Amino acid sequence: MKKILYISLGSLTFVLGTLGIFLPILPTTVFYLLTAFFWMRSSERLYAKFIGSNHYQKYIQESIVEKKITPMGRVKLFTTLFIVFAIPCLIVRNPFMTMTLTFVYVAHLIALNLYFNKKNGKEAEKSERS
């Protein structure tokens, strides 16, 4: 029963992640990470097929693991984050919530820029040896 539940949840998050490629409001990376999590715990075959796919390689392996994100990729990422944080501010119109979401958005900008600018351990070792 648990295996079927994980396969079903993995399939759902895969569909949502794939829709996120075309719809900027859905976070592709988060859904693909959840897909990997669910399929890793339910089916070796699905997990192996997923991590070998072009979608996984592009949206997870390159951008998150290898920290290879293009400047346009960063612009898309931060624009999507801005839209996601702006929607509740426009709907609710609560000054405290707006300030809180602004603070969280700025924290995301800083943390993600630091994360993507930080060299991988292997790259740092190579540059030190040269």
Secondary structure, DSSP 4 states (H G I P E B T S, - for coil): -HHHHHHHHHHHHHHHHHHHHH-TTS-HHHHHHHHHHHHHTT-HHHHHHHHTSHHHIIIIIIIIIS----HHHHHHHHHHHHHHHHHHHHHH--HHHHHHHHHHHHHHHHHHHHHHHSPPHHHHHHHHH-
